């Protein structure tokens, strides 16, 4: 893609994790071989937090195997960083009624992780509106270790973006 060309919409999405420069000494970007997954390690008063931002492919039959591979990548990240507290967020492109959502749900359950936003927000919440038929669904998630639940006191969806989690967990807890 030409860096001088402005592109918007699909398939030009991307991922980013941002923090204020004053926290640079507490944040380390970890290498990943996956263009769709970004990982940072943060030192906090409560220990190390691994923040993972993921962008999954569209949930269709052509991507069935690829989505399972992405879920496997997340399992690998959780296992490799078992000494840290994990926060995984991103655009999973998995609506709650899809088969692949069930696969993600089962992996979370087996790994002692919870979809925090799904637990805290109203059931009729949504993070995606279809341009074609204006249907609404939930495809973006915050997945955390259960031991983080007591540190989070705010979660909201604003303009289809889930906000607030990192402010409560990380910024107030940095040593």
Secondary structure as UniProt FT lines:
FT   TURN            3..4
FT   TURN            10..11
FT   HELIX           21..26
FT   STRAND          27..30
FT   TURN            35..36
FT   STRAND          37..44
FT   TURN            45..46
FT   STRAND          47..55
FT   HELIX           61..63
FT   HELIX           64..80
FT   TURN            81..83
FT   STRAND          85..91
FT   TURN            96..97
FT   HELIX           99..110
FT   TURN            111..112
FT   STRAND          113..115
FT   HELIX           116..120
FT   TURN            123..124
FT   STRAND          128..129
FT   TURN            131..133
FT   STRAND          136..137
FT   STRAND          140..145
FT   HELIX           146..151
FT   STRAND          156..158
FT   TURN            159..160
FT   STRAND          161..163
FT   HELIX           165..169
FT   HELIX           171..173
//
